[in-house]
Amino acid sequence: MGLLEDKALVEAALFVSGRPLSVKELSRALGIRSLDYLEKLIELIAAEYAERKSAIEVVRVLGDKYVMQVKQEYSQRVVHLMPRPDLRTGELKTLALIAYLQPIEQSKVVKLRGSQAYEHIRKLLEMGLIYAEPYERTKLLGTTPKFAELYGFPENDPNIIKEAFRKVVHAEYSDLIAKLDGRNREEPDESREVEERSSETIEAEESGSIETAPEAGE
């Protein structure tokens, strides 16, 4: 493909992803090997949106990632028009926990929420509300710009979101707070013993070698 086609493809990827993407992620997903070329394409796209004074912008975030998002001055005026995610109570609780503790390891979310958390996380990823990045032997989870827009935050600032959801978790999910407090009081040796007993199962579930069905209710 030529430059125009490549630029259009990168623009489409940024649009549909709903989350920050690194140049390496774009390279793998789109089959464009040159990272410098990809960066230049992104810069061209960002410049075009800026030149026509669009309500949409392409910006660099989280160090080496790029995201397409509604500008802050417009997002607050149209956020009420965005569809609210159709989430069950258990899924909302998992989302609140991720928002509160982000960035948080998937394995820790599962320990706090149970095996049904795997299904919750899959749905939240499909909806573009959270991201998942490889981290050691698990994944690191956090909220996306789409999450920030849907829930009325001016930007996807983890510190602002964590503070807001700290109040939500403490007010509505006392059972989670009890688990968090219990984990914080664990002796180091006991904590390691629990992690050793569960690590093989968690790794197997994350790799898909063990089928886990969502538990009923929350």
FINUMI-545385 format. One line per field, with one value per atom (N, C-alpha, C): residue number from 1; x, y, z; residue in one letter. Coordinates in pm, 1 decimal. Layout:
N
pos: NUM, ...
u: X, ...
v: Y, ...
w: Z, ...
code: A, ...
***
This chain:
218
pos: 1, 1, 1, 2, 2, 2, 3, 3, 3, 4, 4, 4, 5, 5, 5, 6, 6, 6, 7, 7, 7, 8, 8, 8, 9, 9, 9, 10, 10, 10, 11, 11, 11, 12, 12, 12, 13, 13, 13, 14, 14, 14, 15, 15, 15, 16, 16, 16, 17, 17, 17, 18, 18, 18, 19, 19, 19, 20, 20, 20, 21, 21, 21, 22, 22, 22, 23, 23, 23, 24, 24, 24, 25, 25, 25, 26, 26, 26, 27, 27, 27, 28, 28, 28, 29, 29, 29, 30, 30, 30, 31, 31, 31, 32, 32, 32, 33, 33, 33, 34, 34, 34, 35, 35, 35, 36, 36, 36, 37, 37, 37, 38, 38, 38, 39, 39, 39, 40, 40, 40, 41, 41, 41, 42, 42, 42, 43, 43, 43, 44, 44, 44, 45, 45, 45, 46, 46, 46, 47, 47, 47, 48, 48, 48, 49, 49, 49, 50, 50, 50, 51, 51, 51, 52, 52, 52, 53, 53, 53, 54, 54, 54, 55, 55, 55, 56, 56, 56, 57, 57, 57, 58, 58, 58, 59, 59, 59, 60, 60, 60, 61, 61, 61, 62, 62, 62, 63, 63, 63, 64, 64, 64, 65, 65, 65, 66, 66, 66, 67, 67, 67, 68, 68, 68, 69, 69, 69, 70, 70, 70, 71, 71, 71, 72, 72, 72, 73, 73, 73, 74, 74, 74, 75, 75, 75, 76, 76, 76, 77, 77, 77, 78, 78, 78, 79, 79, 79, 80, 80, 80, 81, 81, 81, 82, 82, 82, 83, 83, 83, 84, 84, 84, 85, 85, 85, 86, 86, 86, 87, 87, 87, 88, 88, 88, 89, 89, 89, 90, 90, 90, 91, 91, 91, 92, 92, 92, 93, 93, 93, 94, 94, 94, 95, 95, 95, 96, 96, 96, 97, 97, 97, 98, 98, 98, 99, 99, 99, 100, 100, 100, 101, 101, 101, 102, 102, 102, 103, 103, 103, 104, 104, 104, 105, 105, 105, 106, 106, 106, 107, 107, 107, 108, 108, 108, 109, 109, 109, 110, 110, 110, 111, 111, 111, 112, 112, 112, 113, 113, 113, 114, 114, 114, 115, 115, 115, 116, 116, 116, 117, 117, 117, 118, 118, 118, 119, 119, 119, 120, 120, 120, 121, 121, 121, 122, 122, 122, 123, 123, 123, 124, 124, 124, 125, 125, 125, 126, 126, 126, 127, 127, 127, 128, 128, 128, 129, 129, 129, 130, 130, 130, 131, 131, 131, 132, 132, 132, 133, 133, 133, 134, 134, 134, 135, 135, 135, 136, 136, 136, 137, 137, 137, 138, 138, 138, 139, 139, 139, 140, 140, 140, 141, 141, 141, 142, 142, 142, 143, 143, 143, 144, 144, 144, 145, 145, 145, 146, 146, 146, 147, 147, 147, 148, 148, 148, 149, 149, 149, 150, 150, 150, 151, 151, 151, 152, 152, 152, 153, 153, 153, 154, 154, 154, 155, 155, 155, 156, 156, 156, 157, 157, 157, 158, 158, 158, 159, 159, 159, 160, 160, 160, 161, 161, 161, 162, 162, 162, 163, 163, 163, 164, 164, 164, 165, 165, 165, 166, 166, 166, 167, 167, 167, 168, 168, 168, 169, 169, 169, 170, 170, 170, 171, 171, 171, 172, 172, 172, 173, 173, 173, 174, 174, 174, 175, 175, 175, 176, 176, 176, 177, 177, 177, 178, 178, 178, 179, 179, 179, 180, 180, 180, 181, 181, 181, 182, 182, 182, 183, 183, 183, 184, 184, 184, 185, 185, 185, 186, 186, 186, 187, 187, 187, 188, 188, 188, 189, 189, 189, 190, 190, 190, 191, 191, 191, 192, 192, 192, 193, 193, 193, 194, 194, 194, 195, 195, 195, 196, 196, 196, 197, 197, 197, 198, 198, 198, 199, 199, 199, 200, 200, 200, 201, 201, 201, 202, 202, 202, 203, 203, 203, 204, 204, 204, 205, 205, 205, 206, 206, 206, 207, 207, 207, 208, 208, 208, 209, 209, 209, 210, 210, 210, 211, 211, 211, 212, 212, 212, 213, 213, 213, 214, 214, 214, 215, 215, 215, 216, 216, 216, 217, 217, 217, 218, 218, 218
u: 84.2, 0.0, 87.4, 28.5, 99.8, 79.7, 137.5, 132.4, -10.2, -94.1, -232.2, -308.6, -288.9, -357.5, -306.2, -175.1, -117.6, -167.3, -172.7, -219.6, -365.3, -446.4, -587.3, -601.9, -516.9, -521.8, -485.0, -381.7, -341.7, -452.4, -512.9, -623.1, -739.3, -771.3, -879.5, -845.9, -720.7, -680.1, -692.3, -649.5, -660.3, -806.4, -890.6, -1032.2, -1103.9, -1082.4, -1159.7, -1106.0, -978.7, -918.4, -980.4, -1012.3, -1070.2, -973.1, -843.5, -743.5, -610.2, -515.3, -382.2, -313.2, -247.4, -173.1, -28.6, 62.9, 204.3, 234.9, 345.4, 386.3, 413.7, 468.9, 494.9, 365.4, 262.5, 132.3, 74.5, 82.3, 31.2, 109.4, 240.0, 323.1, 280.9, 260.7, 220.1, 80.7, -11.0, -150.2, -169.0, -93.2, -115.0, -13.9, 91.0, 190.2, 282.4, 295.7, 388.4, 513.1, 623.9, 742.6, 818.2, 826.9, 908.5, 838.9, 899.2, 841.7, 854.0, 965.0, 982.2, 875.8, 847.8, 744.1, 607.8, 577.9, 451.2, 438.5, 547.9, 546.3, 515.6, 575.5, 551.8, 405.9, 348.2, 208.3, 117.4, 147.8, 68.7, 79.9, 201.0, 221.2, 141.9, 136.7, 57.9, -90.9, -139.4, -280.4, -311.7, -226.1, -246.7, -246.8, -156.5, -147.4, -272.1, -325.3, -445.1, -565.8, -582.9, -692.8, -675.2, -552.1, -525.5, -549.6, -508.2, -521.6, -666.6, -752.5, -893.8, -975.0, -901.7, -965.3, -1079.1, -1049.0, -1146.5, -1168.4, -1285.6, -1311.8, -1237.4, -1181.6, -1104.8, -956.2, -879.4, -734.8, -663.3, -541.3, -452.8, -334.9, -318.2, -215.0, -131.5, -11.9, 79.0, 53.6, 36.1, 8.0, 90.2, 98.2, 163.0, 302.4, 373.0, 511.0, 527.1, 489.3, 515.7, 391.6, 273.8, 150.4, 72.1, -16.5, -98.8, -245.4, -330.5, -473.6, -550.8, -660.9, -753.6, -869.2, -897.4, -998.9, -1067.2, -1181.4, -1251.4, -1176.4, -1156.9, -1089.1, -1166.9, -1092.9, -1152.5, -1263.2, -1244.5, -1344.7, -1476.7, -1475.3, -1598.2, -1654.6, -1566.9, -1611.6, -1714.5, -1696.9, -1790.3, -1928.6, -1935.0, -2062.8, -2140.5, -2073.7, -2141.2, -2140.7, -2078.1, -2064.8, -2200.7, -2303.9, -2436.8, -2499.4, -2445.4, -2498.4, -2437.7, -2329.3, -2264.4, -2343.9, -2355.6, -2429.4, -2357.5, -2432.3, -2374.0, -2355.7, -2245.8, -2224.0, -2326.3, -2373.2, -2469.6, -2391.5, -2370.0, -2289.4, -2370.4, -2345.0, -2408.8, -2334.7, -2396.3, -2339.4, -2197.3, -2175.2, -2042.1, -1939.8, -1979.3, -1888.1, -1855.5, -1956.3, -1933.1, -1837.8, -1852.0, -1764.6, -1619.6, -1600.3, -1465.8, -1408.4, -1491.0, -1447.1, -1408.2, -1489.8, -1460.5, -1328.5, -1303.9, -1179.6, -1058.0, -1069.8, -960.2, -936.0, -1044.3, -1030.9, -964.7, -998.0, -946.9, -800.3, -758.6, -624.0, -530.0, -574.2, -492.3, -358.4, -256.5, -252.7, -240.9, -321.2, -326.0, -308.0, -238.7, -216.1, -345.7, -369.4, -490.0, -497.9, -384.8, -385.2, -435.6, -406.3, -453.5, -604.2, -653.9, -798.8, -870.9, -816.1, -877.9, -876.7, -767.8, -761.2, -865.9, -893.3, -990.2, -1134.5, -1154.9, -1290.8, -1332.3, -1237.3, -1272.0, -1256.3, -1277.0, -1251.8, -1346.1, -1463.3, -1554.3, -1493.2, -1387.0, -1322.5, -1265.9, -1225.6, -1172.7, -1277.3, -1400.7, -1508.5, -1539.1, -1539.3, -1561.9, -1456.9, -1330.9, -1220.3, -1231.5, -1268.8, -1285.6, -1392.0, -1502.3, -1609.4, -1566.7, -1500.3, -1455.3, -1354.0, -1269.7, -1175.6, -1248.3, -1347.0, -1424.1, -1496.6, -1540.8, -1612.6, -1518.9, -1389.3, -1291.9, -1282.2, -1331.7, -1330.3, -1199.7, -1127.9, -998.7, -897.9, -770.2, -664.3, -596.2, -526.2, -448.3, -314.9, -207.6, -73.1, 2.8, 84.5, 165.6, 255.0, 259.8, 342.1, 390.2, 521.3, 579.8, 497.8, 437.5, 363.8, 212.7, 169.8, 26.7, 1.9, -100.9, -130.2, -154.0, -126.8, -149.5, -274.7, -369.7, -499.0, -515.0, -586.3, -617.2, -729.6, -776.2, -887.5, -838.3, -931.6, -900.3, -965.4, -927.5, -995.7, -1146.6, -1188.0, -1331.5, -1400.6, -1337.6, -1391.4, -1406.3, -1301.4, -1304.7, -1419.5, -1438.9, -1546.9, -1683.7, -1701.1, -1830.7, -1869.3, -1770.6, -1800.8, -1775.1, -1759.1, -1756.8, -1627.7, -1515.2, -1387.1, -1328.0, -1266.7, -1212.2, -1101.2, -1030.2, -925.7, -902.1, -829.8, -802.8, -681.0, -697.8, -591.3, -610.9, -521.8, -539.7, -554.6, -483.7, -490.8, -629.2, -687.6, -822.5, -924.7, -913.3, -1008.9, -997.5, -875.9, -855.3, -917.9, -902.9, -959.4, -1111.8, -1171.7, -1317.4, -1369.5, -1301.8, -1348.9, -1311.2, -1217.5, -1191.5, -1317.6, -1386.4, -1510.3, -1619.5, -1626.1, -1727.4, -1704.7, -1581.1, -1549.9, -1573.8, -1531.8, -1549.8, -1697.8, -1776.1, -1916.9, -2005.8, -1976.6, -2070.2, -2020.2, -1889.9, -1835.1, -1752.3, -1819.2, -1749.3, -1679.7, -1732.9, -1670.4, -1532.4, -1518.0, -1387.6, -1288.8, -1336.2, -1249.6, -1201.9, -1291.9, -1253.1, -1143.7, -1156.7, -1054.6, -922.8, -931.1, -809.2, -741.2, -819.0, -762.3, -700.6, -767.8, -716.2, -583.8, -573.0, -447.7, -335.8, -370.5, -267.6, -214.2, -295.6, -254.3, -183.2, -181.1, -118.0, 30.4, 79.1, 223.0, 289.6, 415.1, 482.9, 491.1, 525.9, 539.7, 407.0, 299.8, 167.0, 125.4, 152.7, 116.4, 187.1, 317.6, 390.2, 334.8, 297.2, 244.9, 115.0, 25.7, -100.8, -74.8, 19.0, 47.4, 107.0, 194.9, 253.2, 147.8, 51.4, -53.6, -142.1, -163.9, -260.3, -196.1, -64.7, -0.2, -17.7, -4.2, -15.4, -153.9, -256.4, -393.9, -419.4, -373.1, -395.8, -326.5, -201.3, -129.3, -198.8, -248.0, -315.6, -442.2, -517.4, -640.8, -611.6, -504.7, -472.0, -427.2, -362.4, -316.1, -427.1, -541.4, -654.8, -656.1, -562.9, -557.5, -660.3, -720.8, -828.1, -951.8, -1058.9, -1184.5, -1250.6, -1282.2, -1348.7, -1480.3, -1585.0, -1717.3, -1744.4, -1809.3, -1841.2, -1931.3, -1903.5, -1987.8, -2117.1, -2219.7, -2349.5, -2343.8, -2427.4, -2437.3, -2318.6, -2264.0, -2155.2, -2022.4
v: -120.2, 0.0, 124.7, 236.3, 362.0, 438.8, 559.9, 640.7, 673.6, 710.8, 747.8, 629.9, 512.6, 393.8, 355.8, 363.9, 332.7, 429.3, 557.6, 659.2, 634.3, 598.4, 570.0, 447.7, 347.8, 226.8, 257.0, 338.1, 376.1, 458.1, 547.2, 627.7, 538.4, 439.6, 346.7, 267.8, 225.4, 149.5, 233.3, 358.1, 446.5, 473.0, 482.6, 512.1, 396.0, 274.9, 161.2, 106.6, 134.1, 71.9, 120.0, 249.4, 303.9, 307.4, 292.7, 293.7, 335.9, 374.9, 409.9, 289.4, 312.4, 206.9, 250.2, 159.3, 187.9, 167.1, 223.7, 206.8, 59.6, -11.4, -154.3, -233.0, -196.5, -263.9, -240.7, -116.7, -84.1, -160.1, -169.7, -240.7, -386.6, -451.7, -592.9, -610.3, -521.1, -536.4, -506.8, -410.2, -364.5, -420.6, -484.9, -542.1, -439.6, -324.7, -220.4, -228.8, -267.9, -300.3, -177.7, -73.7, 42.1, 125.3, 132.1, 209.1, 358.6, 400.4, 542.2, 586.9, 502.4, 532.8, 544.9, 453.9, 459.5, 588.7, 628.1, 752.5, 871.6, 873.8, 983.6, 984.6, 866.0, 857.9, 914.2, 878.9, 928.3, 1080.2, 1131.6, 1276.4, 1346.8, 1286.1, 1343.0, 1346.6, 1237.2, 1229.2, 1334.7, 1345.3, 1442.5, 1584.7, 1612.6, 1746.6, 1780.2, 1681.4, 1705.4, 1740.0, 1666.9, 1696.9, 1835.0, 1870.4, 2000.0, 2114.2, 2095.0, 2200.8, 2234.8, 2134.2, 2163.3, 2191.6, 2210.9, 2247.6, 2150.4, 2023.7, 1919.4, 1905.6, 1851.3, 1819.0, 1692.3, 1622.2, 1501.1, 1534.7, 1470.5, 1490.9, 1357.2, 1353.7, 1238.1, 1287.3, 1230.1, 1278.7, 1162.5, 1198.1, 1099.6, 1094.7, 974.1, 956.3, 840.4, 831.8, 718.0, 689.7, 797.0, 781.6, 757.5, 638.1, 603.7, 554.0, 596.1, 549.7, 667.6, 634.1, 735.4, 696.8, 797.6, 772.8, 877.3, 834.2, 926.4, 949.8, 1075.9, 1106.1, 1238.6, 1260.2, 1388.6, 1489.4, 1610.0, 1712.7, 1741.5, 1775.8, 1795.9, 1900.4, 2008.0, 2115.6, 2072.8, 1961.9, 1912.0, 1789.6, 1709.3, 1583.4, 1604.0, 1706.8, 1730.6, 1773.4, 1826.9, 1874.7, 1765.8, 1656.5, 1550.8, 1416.5, 1413.1, 1284.8, 1222.0, 1304.3, 1250.8, 1178.8, 1200.6, 1135.2, 997.0, 968.7, 839.4, 729.8, 613.0, 503.2, 452.0, 433.2, 376.2, 226.1, 172.5, 28.3, -53.5, -161.9, -251.8, -356.0, -327.5, -415.4, -467.9, -593.3, -651.8, -606.1, -632.6, -587.3, -637.5, -765.8, -823.1, -758.8, -730.6, -667.2, -524.4, -453.1, -317.5, -318.0, -418.1, -426.7, -451.4, -538.9, -563.9, -439.6, -368.1, -244.4, -139.4, -126.7, -30.3, -63.6, -192.2, -234.3, -199.3, -225.0, -192.4, -41.9, 36.1, 182.0, 233.3, 171.8, 215.9, 180.0, 62.2, 12.5, 18.2, 73.3, 72.5, 146.1, 101.4, -24.2, -143.1, -245.4, -361.4, -488.7, -584.7, -711.7, -791.7, -855.6, -937.0, -1046.7, -1106.0, -1213.5, -1165.1, -1039.1, -983.9, -959.0, -913.5, -893.9, -1026.2, -1132.6, -1265.2, -1312.2, -1287.5, -1328.1, -1255.1, -1130.0, -1050.5, -1077.9, -1109.0, -1120.7, -1263.8, -1357.1, -1494.2, -1520.7, -1645.6, -1686.4, -1619.6, -1569.9, -1501.9, -1373.8, -1324.7, -1201.4, -1215.6, -1337.3, -1356.6, -1318.6, -1361.1, -1328.2, -1178.9, -1121.1, -976.1, -898.4, -936.5, -865.8, -878.5, -997.7, -1015.1, -919.5, -908.2, -819.9, -673.4, -633.9, -495.1, -458.5, -554.7, -532.5, -517.2, -604.6, -598.4, -465.1, -409.2, -282.4, -161.9, -186.8, -78.4, 6.0, -47.1, 29.2, 14.1, -94.5, -116.0, -162.5, -151.1, -205.7, -318.4, -403.5, -510.8, -518.3, -507.2, -513.8, -629.6, -701.6, -807.9, -752.2, -824.0, -781.4, -905.3, -931.8, -1050.6, -1173.7, -1245.1, -1368.2, -1347.2, -1221.4, -1192.1, -1072.8, -995.3, -875.0, -759.1, -638.5, -517.9, -449.8, -416.7, -362.6, -217.8, -140.0, -1.6, 50.6, 171.7, 229.4, 298.5, 320.2, 379.5, 517.1, 593.1, 720.2, 703.5, 591.1, 567.1, 557.7, 490.7, 483.1, 623.3, 705.6, 841.1, 922.1, 910.6, 984.5, 937.6, 805.1, 750.1, 789.7, 800.3, 828.7, 974.6, 1061.1, 1204.3, 1262.1, 1191.8, 1246.0, 1331.5, 1444.9, 1532.4, 1467.5, 1370.7, 1298.0, 1166.2, 1077.6, 946.9, 956.4, 1035.1, 1053.6, 951.7, 852.9, 748.7, 803.5, 909.8, 964.4, 1020.1, 1093.6, 1149.5, 1037.1, 940.2, 828.7, 743.7, 717.0, 635.6, 701.7, 833.8, 903.8, 897.6, 916.9, 911.4, 772.0, 667.8, 531.7, 480.1, 543.9, 509.0, 530.6, 641.6, 671.1, 569.8, 534.3, 438.0, 302.4, 254.6, 122.4, 118.4, 222.7, 225.5, 236.8, 308.3, 330.8, 212.4, 146.0, 47.1, -97.4, -116.5, -251.3, -281.3, -286.6, -309.3, -445.3, -542.6, -674.3, -668.9, -584.2, -568.3, -502.2, -403.0, -334.0, -431.8, -520.1, -619.3, -710.8, -751.0, -836.2, -761.3, -634.5, -554.8, -536.5, -505.6, -488.4, -618.4, -730.2, -859.5, -891.6, -859.7, -884.6, -796.6, -672.0, -581.9, -627.3, -701.8, -746.4, -880.7, -945.9, -1076.9, -1069.1, -1171.0, -1180.5, -1213.9, -1165.1, -1192.0, -1339.5, -1425.2, -1568.5, -1628.6, -1587.5, -1641.5, -1597.2, -1471.6, -1419.8, -1497.3, -1524.9, -1600.5, -1741.6, -1802.0, -1938.8, -1943.8, -1845.2, -1840.6, -1823.0, -1733.7, -1708.7, -1831.2, -1902.9, -2023.3, -2128.7, -2143.0, -2244.5, -2213.0, -2082.0, -2045.4, -2009.5, -1989.8, -1939.0, -2032.5, -2166.1, -2258.8, -2254.5, -2248.3, -2243.5, -2115.7, -2002.5, -1872.9, -1868.0, -1915.3, -1912.2, -1999.9, -2115.4, -2205.6, -2142.6, -2073.3, -2009.5, -1896.2, -1817.3, -1705.2, -1752.4, -1869.6, -1921.6, -1994.2, -2016.0, -2079.8, -2229.0, -2287.3, -2432.8, -2488.0, -2402.7, -2444.7, -2364.3, -2428.7, -2359.9, -2321.1, -2192.5, -2146.4, -2082.8, -2121.9, -2066.0, -1955.5, -1845.1, -1739.1, -1788.9, -1745.6, -1785.5, -1706.1, -1761.5, -1693.0, -1571.6, -1471.9, -1351.7, -1262.4, -1211.9, -1117.2, -1189.8
w: 0.0, 0.0, 0.0, -47.9, -49.6, 79.6, 83.0, 204.7, 245.8, 150.7, 184.2, 242.9, 183.2, 234.0, 372.5, 391.5, 521.9, 628.1, 592.2, 687.8, 725.6, 627.4, 654.3, 744.7, 723.8, 805.6, 950.6, 971.7, 1107.0, 1173.4, 1097.7, 1151.6, 1194.6, 1113.5, 1147.4, 1274.2, 1288.5, 1406.7, 1533.4, 1526.3, 1642.5, 1677.4, 1574.7, 1596.7, 1664.7, 1616.2, 1667.7, 1799.9, 1831.2, 1948.9, 2078.7, 2087.3, 2209.9, 2326.6, 2298.5, 2405.8, 2346.6, 2431.4, 2380.0, 2317.1, 2204.5, 2135.5, 2118.1, 2141.8, 2117.6, 1969.8, 1923.8, 1784.7, 1755.4, 1853.4, 1833.9, 1818.7, 1897.5, 1883.6, 1744.8, 1699.2, 1565.0, 1458.4, 1476.8, 1380.4, 1368.9, 1485.1, 1483.6, 1423.7, 1461.7, 1418.3, 1269.3, 1217.7, 1080.7, 981.5, 1031.7, 941.8, 879.4, 943.3, 896.1, 983.2, 926.1, 1005.7, 1057.3, 977.1, 1014.3, 1122.6, 1242.0, 1351.9, 1325.6, 1261.9, 1228.8, 1129.1, 1031.9, 932.4, 999.7, 1092.5, 1165.3, 1245.3, 1311.7, 1389.6, 1298.7, 1181.0, 1086.4, 1040.6, 1019.5, 980.2, 1090.0, 1214.8, 1327.3, 1338.2, 1318.7, 1323.8, 1213.8, 1094.6, 985.2, 1019.8, 1075.9, 1114.7, 1220.4, 1321.9, 1429.1, 1373.7, 1281.0, 1222.4, 1141.4, 1070.1, 988.7, 1076.4, 1186.6, 1278.0, 1340.2, 1373.9, 1436.0, 1336.5, 1212.4, 1111.3, 1082.8, 1083.8, 1054.8, 1181.1, 1293.8, 1421.4, 1457.4, 1442.0, 1470.6, 1621.0, 1657.8, 1798.3, 1840.1, 1742.3, 1768.0, 1762.8, 1848.4, 1848.4, 1861.5, 1812.8, 1830.6, 1912.3, 2031.1, 2123.3, 2175.6, 2218.7, 2278.2, 2427.8, 2481.2, 2623.7, 2678.3, 2808.6, 2875.1, 2819.5, 2786.0, 2742.3, 2594.1, 2546.7, 2406.7, 2334.4, 2379.4, 2316.7, 2258.9, 2164.5, 2099.9, 2112.3, 2125.8, 2138.1, 2059.0, 1998.9, 1933.5, 2030.0, 2059.7, 2160.0, 2130.6, 2196.5, 2187.8, 2274.2, 2222.7, 2300.2, 2428.4, 2532.0, 2663.9, 2662.0, 2585.4, 2585.4, 2522.3, 2446.8, 2385.3, 2458.3, 2517.3, 2575.7, 2685.9, 2768.0, 2876.9, 2827.4, 2705.9, 2651.7, 2578.2, 2545.6, 2470.3, 2543.1, 2662.6, 2732.1, 2760.7, 2782.1, 2812.9, 2693.7, 2574.7, 2455.2, 2432.1, 2502.1, 2483.1, 2553.0, 2490.7, 2554.2, 2677.0, 2784.8, 2905.8, 2888.1, 2935.8, 2920.0, 2997.5, 2935.0, 2998.0, 3077.3, 3204.4, 3288.4, 3405.2, 3439.9, 3557.5, 3683.2, 3798.4, 3925.3, 3945.4, 3918.3, 3936.5, 3845.2, 3720.7, 3625.4, 3668.4, 3718.3, 3768.6, 3887.3, 3973.8, 4090.8, 4047.8, 3949.8, 3898.9, 3832.8, 3756.6, 3692.2, 3796.7, 3901.7, 4007.9, 4076.3, 4096.9, 4161.4, 4074.7, 3944.9, 3853.2, 3849.8, 3843.0, 3840.6, 3968.2, 4079.9, 4210.4, 4230.2, 4184.6, 4213.1, 4092.5, 3981.2, 3860.1, 3878.0, 3804.5, 3728.5, 3822.8, 3798.1, 3887.1, 3806.4, 3864.1, 3796.2, 3790.0, 3675.5, 3658.1, 3763.2, 3796.4, 3895.0, 4030.8, 4066.1, 4193.0, 4188.7, 4072.4, 4057.9, 4077.3, 4019.1, 4030.9, 4175.6, 4247.9, 4388.1, 4471.9, 4435.9, 4511.5, 4468.2, 4340.0, 4287.6, 4255.9, 4252.9, 4218.8, 4069.9, 4030.7, 3892.0, 3792.2, 3838.6, 3746.3, 3691.5, 3757.5, 3712.3, 3571.3, 3531.7, 3397.0, 3292.2, 3313.9, 3219.9, 3224.5, 3345.1, 3357.5, 3279.5, 3296.8, 3230.8, 3079.6, 3030.5, 2886.0, 2831.4, 2903.1, 2856.0, 2861.9, 2968.7, 2982.6, 2874.2, 2836.8, 2727.8, 2594.7, 2570.4, 2446.3, 2433.5, 2546.3, 2545.8, 2541.7, 2552.7, 2545.5, 2671.0, 2784.3, 2909.0, 2985.4, 2960.1, 3025.2, 2920.2, 2955.6, 2871.9, 2948.9, 2875.8, 2937.7, 2866.2, 2943.5, 2887.4, 2951.2, 2873.8, 2932.5, 3043.5, 3154.3, 3267.0, 3341.0, 3329.1, 3388.1, 3347.9, 3444.3, 3410.7, 3410.4, 3412.9, 3411.8, 3319.0, 3346.1, 3268.5, 3363.7, 3314.3, 3391.8, 3337.2, 3426.7, 3386.6, 3431.6, 3350.0, 3385.7, 3297.9, 3323.3, 3248.1, 3120.9, 3027.2, 2897.1, 2883.0, 2778.9, 2752.6, 2733.0, 2674.3, 2657.3, 2792.5, 2888.0, 3024.7, 3081.6, 3066.3, 3121.3, 3061.8, 2930.8, 2865.3, 2913.2, 2921.7, 2961.2, 3103.6, 3190.0, 3330.1, 3368.8, 3267.4, 3292.3, 3346.1, 3328.5, 3371.4, 3258.8, 3292.5, 3189.2, 3107.9, 3167.0, 3096.8, 3169.3, 3102.1, 3161.3, 3254.1, 3360.5, 3458.6, 3571.3, 3583.1, 3684.9, 3825.6, 3858.8, 3994.8, 4025.7, 3929.5, 3948.2, 3957.6, 3868.1, 3864.7, 3990.5, 4035.0, 4155.2, 4277.0, 4287.7, 4402.2, 4399.6, 4281.0, 4269.0, 4303.0, 4255.6, 4278.9, 4416.7, 4482.0, 4621.7, 4704.0, 4677.2, 4749.6, 4713.2, 4585.1, 4540.2, 4605.6, 4600.2, 4655.1, 4805.6, 4876.2, 5021.4, 5058.9, 4978.0, 5011.1, 4974.7, 4861.6, 4808.4, 4815.4, 4824.8, 4817.6, 4941.5, 5055.4, 5181.8, 5184.3, 5108.8, 5106.1, 5040.8, 4938.3, 4875.7, 4970.4, 5043.9, 5139.3, 5245.6, 5290.5, 5390.5, 5335.7, 5208.8, 5148.0, 5134.4, 5091.5, 5077.2, 5212.0, 5314.2, 5447.8, 5497.3, 5469.0, 5511.1, 5443.9, 5314.2, 5242.3, 5294.5, 5329.9, 5381.1, 5516.5, 5593.9, 5726.9, 5724.1, 5604.1, 5595.4, 5627.7, 5696.6, 5718.5, 5586.3, 5562.5, 5435.8, 5401.2, 5498.3, 5469.7, 5427.7, 5497.6, 5465.2, 5327.0, 5292.2, 5160.7, 5051.2, 5072.2, 4971.6, 4957.3, 5070.5, 5066.8, 4988.2, 5010.1, 4936.6, 4788.6, 4755.8, 4614.4, 4547.2, 4617.8, 4560.6, 4533.6, 4627.5, 4609.5, 4490.5, 4462.7, 4358.6, 4226.2, 4222.8, 4101.9, 3983.1, 4007.0, 3895.6, 3834.8, 3920.6, 3870.3, 3795.0, 3850.6, 3786.3, 3651.3, 3646.0, 3519.1, 3416.1, 3459.8, 3366.3, 3312.5, 3401.5, 3357.8, 3262.0, 3290.9, 3203.5, 3067.1, 3060.2, 2932.4, 2857.0, 2924.4, 2860.0, 2869.8, 2946.8, 2956.4, 3050.9, 3132.4, 3222.6, 3189.6, 3162.9, 3133.6, 3264.4, 3279.2, 3400.2, 3363.5, 3432.2, 3406.6, 3507.9, 3463.5, 3556.4, 3667.0, 3789.7, 3899.9, 3897.5, 3952.6, 3950.8, 4040.7, 4008.6, 4092.7, 4074.4, 4186.1, 4180.1, 4182.5
code: M, M, M, G, G, G, L, L, L, L, L, L, E, E, E, D, D, D, K, K, K, A, A, A, L, L, L, V, V, V, E, E, E, A, A, A, A, A, A, L, L, L, F, F, F, V, V, V, S, S, S, G, G, G, R, R, R, P, P, P, L, L, L, S, S, S, V, V, V, K, K, K, E, E, E, L, L, L, S, S, S, R, R, R, A, A, A, L, L, L, G, G, G, I, I, I, R, R, R, S, S, S, L, L, L, D, D, D, Y, Y, Y, L, L, L, E, E, E, K, K, K, L, L, L, I, I, I, E, E, E, L, L, L, I, I, I, A, A, A, A, A, A, E, E, E, Y, Y, Y, A, A, A, E, E, E, R, R, R, K, K, K, S, S, S, A, A, A, I, I, I, E, E, E, V, V, V, V, V, V, R, R, R, V, V, V, L, L, L, G, G, G, D, D, D, K, K, K, Y, Y, Y, V, V, V, M, M, M, Q, Q, Q, V, V, V, K, K, K, Q, Q, Q, E, E, E, Y, Y, Y, S, S, S, Q, Q, Q, R, R, R, V, V, V, V, V, V, H, H, H, L, L, L, M, M, M, P, P, P, R, R, R, P, P, P, D, D, D, L, L, L, R, R, R, T, T, T, G, G, G, E, E, E, L, L, L, K, K, K, T, T, T, L, L, L, A, A, A, L, L, L, I, I, I, A, A, A, Y, Y, Y, L, L, L, Q, Q, Q, P, P, P, I, I, I, E, E, E, Q, Q, Q, S, S, S, K, K, K, V, V, V, V, V, V, K, K, K, L, L, L, R, R, R, G, G, G, S, S, S, Q, Q, Q, A, A, A, Y, Y, Y, E, E, E, H, H, H, I, I, I, R, R, R, K, K, K, L, L, L, L, L, L, E, E, E, M, M, M, G, G, G, L, L, L, I, I, I, Y, Y, Y, A, A, A, E, E, E, P, P, P, Y, Y, Y, E, E, E, R, R, R, T, T, T, K, K, K, L, L, L, L, L, L, G, G, G, T, T, T, T, T, T, P, P, P, K, K, K, F, F, F, A, A, A, E, E, E, L, L, L, Y, Y, Y, G, G, G, F, F, F, P, P, P, E, E, E, N, N, N, D, D, D, P, P, P, N, N, N, I, I, I, I, I, I, K, K, K, E, E, E, A, A, A, F, F, F, R, R, R, K, K, K, V, V, V, V, V, V, H, H, H, A, A, A, E, E, E, Y, Y, Y, S, S, S, D, D, D, L, L, L, I, I, I, A, A, A, K, K, K, L, L, L, D, D, D, G, G, G, R, R, R, N, N, N, R, R, R, E, E, E, E, E, E, P, P, P, D, D, D, E, E, E, S, S, S, R, R, R, E, E, E, V, V, V, E, E, E, E, E, E, R, R, R, S, S, S, S, S, S, E, E, E, T, T, T, I, I, I, E, E, E, A, A, A, E, E, E, E, E, E, S, S, S, G, G, G, S, S, S, I, I, I, E, E, E, T, T, T, A, A, A, P, P, P, E, E, E, A, A, A, G, G, G, E, E, E
***
